[in-house]
């Protein structure tokens, strides 16, 4: 049962009288709903579950056979239709990925919780959401929530992905390894991370955005990271900033503690790999850069097994293994989007994004090289965390990214220190790179 919160639910003035009170109560009752905790308004339904009705009944019947089952290469063909090609390759050819065996577990589908703020923002702004000629969403910087809950195009789906702020701000610790699966050599990495959404906010004040006085640079999103490992990277820090203005390219500064030098990266270097991993700067959180740098084509739906309620402690691997075992996979009916960068010389000829219909987070994506060959897969595992205002919000739990051509992998786990955090805005300045490195 959910209430729609918005401008009509402000505190009543005493002089309005009982007539006004009855009107507001009646309005609240009209928008109450008991179906999948969804709210309906102006032709908008949100949140939208991955399955409902007969499809949900069919899924529950399938789960009677498969939920709780351990999947290995011995029985994987029985559920192949629900696994992406990259997962199937790794699990049927584990020796190529540094493992004796790679296994996962099937778990029941669970709908994600949706915060009151996200519902309110979506219901307020989605009815009037529209795209401009340049591909930007109208009013970008002063709107929030999921703009197109019932999307019709790939570009609308991409903006839905951009609208998911995962609690508006977070502090976390991440640790993992960069792995050569052939030689079984690996390199440990540890980072502390702070991330802040300056616009599109719906859970933590200010909503929906910081004022121009607080945000004179017109920042959309910012990210600060301090490295604690490997040894040659200790106290190296970086700041990454995405701007509201689509004509202003993203900024990236890195302070290398070993050389005590700050370096600003050119926009052309965003396709460089990060510290020997298989990830480029644009891959951060699935896609960190402006939405309008790409073209998007909707490719329908894909019912696939992914990790949405992952117990991080159940992930396991042996030394030299680049692909996690112990992944808890539940079925989700994804939206699928083909993504091509407008720069013809971009490192990927295309990407395929698999977007969750309930949160519009990216559960995983695949990347193809300039020759059109399947090159990499980046899987992001999630869990539900407490957030601001006693809410619960899905966010990252762990991940792995695999290079299928050179049998190379990068894995990590994350500890969410605080979701819905209050982060000082002055952290995201170049002077902080040295100040926060010790």
N, C-alpha and C positions, 0 to 999 in steps of 0.2 A: 504494500500500500504506500503510495507516494503522493506528496503534495507538490504542486507546482509553485515555486517561489518566484516572485518578481515584483515589479513596481506596484501592483495592485494589493500587495500584502504588507504595506508599510504600517507602522503603528497608527492606530486610529486616534483622531482628535476627539476629545470628550464632547465637543459641541456637535459632532456629526449625528449623535443620537442613535437610538436603537434601530431605526430604519437602515442606516448605513451598516450597522453590525450585521443585520440579517442578510443584507446584500452580499457582503464579503463572505459570510458563512456559506450561502447558497453557491457562490462562485467557486469556493473551495470544493464543495461536494460534487459539482459538475465535473471537475477535472481529476477527481479521485479515480484510480483504476486498480483493479485486482488481478490483471492479466500480465504476468511476467514483470511486474513492477515497472511497466512502461507508462509514459504519459503521452496523451494525444492532444494536439492543438494545431489549428490552422492547417490541417492535412499532414502534420508532422507526427511521426511516432518515434519515440526515443525513451530509453535505449531499445535497440533491436536485438533480440536473442539470436544466437546462431542457429538454433532449431526450435520449432514449436509445432504444435498440432500433430499431424500424422508423421511428419519427419522426425519429431522428437520421440514418438512412440516406436518408430522403426529403429532409431538409434538405441533406445533402451533395450529393445529386443536383441540387437547385435551385441550389446555390452554384456548380456547374460552369458554369452559364450566367451567373450574376450577380456572383459575387465578383470584385472588382477593377473593376467597371463604374462609370463616372461617371454619375450620375443628374441630369438637368435636366428642365425642363418638356416637352422634346421627347419623352422616353421614360418619363416618370414614370408614365403610366397603366398601363404594363406591370407595375408592382409596387405599384399603388395599394392592393391588399388588405393590404399589410404596412406601410402608413404611416398614422399617425394623421391625422385630419381637419385638425388645426392645421398639421402639417408639409406636408400636401398643399396647403392654401390658400396658405401662404407661398411654396412653390416654384413654384406655377402662377400666382401673382399677385405677383411680386417687386417690381414698381413700387410697390405699396402699403406695402412694408416698406423703402423707400429703396434698392432694389437694381436693377441692370440684369438680373441673373440670380442665382438662388440654387441651389447644387448640393450634392450629397452623394456619398459613395462607399459602395458595398456591400462589406463585409469579412466573412470567415468567422466563424462562431460559435466562441467559445472559452469553455470552462468556467472559472469563477473558482477561484483557490486558496482554501482555507479553513484558517484557523490551527488548530493543535492545541488551543489554549485554547478556541476557539469550539466545536470538536467535543466536547471534554471537558465543557464547561459544559452544552451542549445534551443530551448523553447523561445527565448527572447529574440535571438538573432537569426536562427535558421529560416523562419518564414520569409524573410526579406533578403536572404543571401543571394548574391549574383556575381558573375564573373565579368571582369572588364576585358576590353579588346586585347590587352597585352597579357592576359592570362592571370592577372592578379585578382584576388577576391576584393570586392568593393568594401571600403572602410577598414582595410587591413591595419591593425594597430589599435583599433577601437571596438573590435568585436571579439567574441569568445565562444567557446563550445564547438560542437561539431556542425559545420555549416550546411552539410547536405546529408542528412540521415538516410534519405532514400536516393542515393546517387544514380545518375544516368550516364556519366562519362568518366573516363580515366582521370581527367583533370580534377573533377569534383572529388573523386576518391583520394587523390593526392592532397587536396586541401583538407580533407577530413583527417588524414594522417597528421598533417601540420597542426591541426586543432587540438590534438591530445597532448596535454601538458604534464600528465602524471604527477599531480599534486602541486604544480607551479614552481617548486624549488626542492632541491635535494642535496644531501651530503652523504657520501658513501665511500667505502673502501673496496678496492678491486685488486685481486691477485690472480696470477695465472702463469702460463708458460708459452714460450715460442718454441715450436717443436719441428725438427727435421725427422720425419717418420722413417726415412730410409736408414739414416745413421743412428737414429734413436737419441741424438743429442738434443738437449733442450736448455732454455735460458729462462730463469725466473723473472717475473715482473711484479711490482707492487705499486699501486697508485692510490692517492687520496683525491677525491673529486668533489667539486662544488658546481652546481648547475642552477641557473636562474632564468625563468621566463619573465620577460618584462612586459609582454603583451599577451592577449588571449587568456588571461588569468580568470579562474572561476572558483577556486577554493580558498585562497589566502588574499587578504587585502594588501594592496589596492586592487579592486576589480572594476573593469576588465584589464586595466593597464596602469603602469606608473604614469604620473603626470609628466608633461614636457619639462617642467622644472626639475623633476627627479631624473628625467631621462633625456637630457639635451642632445645626446648623440644619436637618438633614434634607434636604440638597440631593441632587437626582437628577442634575442636569446643569447646567453653568455655561459661560458664554461671555463673553469679554472682547475688545473690539475698539478699535483706535486708528486714526483716519483720518489719511492723509497727503495727500489731495487730495479734492475741489477746494480752492482757496485759502481760501475762507470756512469750510471744515470742518477745516482742518489742526489736529491735536492734539485734536480732539473725541474723547472716549472713551465707551464704553458697556459696561454689565454687564447680562447677562440670566441669570436663575436660575429653574430649574424645580425644584419640590420633590417629595419622595416622597409627602407627604400630599396626596391629591387635593382636599381642601377648601381647601388653601392655594394661592391664585392665584399665578401667575408674577410675579416682580419684574423690573422694568426701570428702570435708572437711566442717565441721559445727562448727561455733563459737556460743555457747550458752551464751548470755549476762547475764542471771540470775546467772550462775555459773562462768562466765569469764573463760571459758575453750574451747580450740579448740580440736575437735575430728575428727580423720580420720576414715571414714567408710570403712569396708572391702567390697570386691566385692560381697560377699555373702549377704550383707545387702541391696543390690539394690532392692530386692524384698520386703523390709519392706515398710509399708504404710508411707506416709509423713504427719506428724503432725495430725494424726487422720482422714485424708481424705481417700477417696477410691482409691487414686492413689498411685502407687509405683514409685520409682525413675526411673525405666526403662520406665514408661509411659509418662514421660515428652515429650511434643510435639508429642505424639503418639508412638515414639520409639527413645530414646536418645542414646542407646548403639550401639556398632559395629554391622554392618549388618551380619557379618559372625558368630555371636553367635547363629543364627537360621538357620533352613531349611525352604524353601519356595515352595509352590505348587500353581500354577495358577489355579483358579477356575472359569475362564470365566468373564462375565460381569454381572452387576446388575444395572438396571434402577431404581433409588431410589430418594426420595425427601429429600434434605438436605439443610442446611443453608450456602449459599455461598455469599450472599449480604445482610447480616443481619444488620438491624437498631438496634443497641444495646439498644436504649431507648424504643423499643417496647417489649423487654423481660420483663416479669412480673411474680410474684409469691406471695403467701401469706406466713406468718410465718410457718415454718415447711414443706414447699413444696420443694422437692429435685429435681424436673424436671421442666425446664423452660416452661412457656406458652408464646405465642407470637412469636414463632419461625417462621421465613419466609422461607418456604421450596420451593426450585426449583428442578426440575428433572435434574439428572446427570447420565450418563451411566458409572458407575464406573468399574474399574478393581478390581477384587476380588482375594485376596491372603491369603491362609492358612499358618499360621506361627507357627512353633514348635521350642522351644528352645532345643539346643543340650544337655543341662543339664537335665537329666531325672527327677530330683527332683525339677525342676523349679516350681514356684507358679502357673503358668498357664499351663494347659495341651496343650492348643493351643490358638492362637488369629486369628481373621479374620480381615484383613485390607481392607478398602474400599478406593481406591486411585483415586483421581481426574485425568482424562486423559489429562487435559489442563495444570495443574501446577505440578501434581504428589504429591500434598499435601495429607495428610490423613484426609478425612472428618469425618470419625469415625471408631471405631474398637470395636469388641466384644471380651470378654475374657471368658475362660471356666476353671473351677476348675479341680483339679486332678481326680475327678470322671467323668469328661466330661460333667458336667452340665453347662448350660448357667449361668454365674455368674455376669458379669459386662458389661456395655456399656459406651464408652467414645466418646462423640460427641464434635467436635471442630467447632465453627461457625466462619465465615470469613467475611471480608469486604475488599474493595480496598482502599489503602492509598497512598498518595504522597510519593515518594522515591527519591533517589539520581538522579541527572541529569534530573529533571523534568519528571521522570518516574512515573508509577502507578503500585503498586505491591499488590497482595492479601496477607493478613496475618491475624492472629488471632484477633477475636473481643470479643469472650466470649466462654463459654464451660459449660458442665455439665457431670458428671460421676456418674452412678448409680450402686449400689449393689442390684441386684434383689433378692438375697436370704435373706438378712437381712433388706430390705427396708431402705436403707441408701443412702444418696446422697451428692454430693459436687458440688456447682455451683460457677461460677465466671464471672465477666466482666473484660474487659481489655481496658485501654486507651493507645493508641499508642503515646508515647511522641515523638519518632523519629524513622523513618525507613530509612535504608541506612545511619546509623549514623557513625561518626568517634569516635571510642572508644579506649581509651588508653590501650595498651596491658598489661601494668604493673598492671592493675586492677585485673588480674586473678592470683594473688600470695597469698600464705597463709598469709603473713603479712597484706594484705588488709582486712582480716576478722575482725580484731580489729579496724583498722584505719577507716573503713567505717561504723562502727556500731554506731557511735554517730552523 
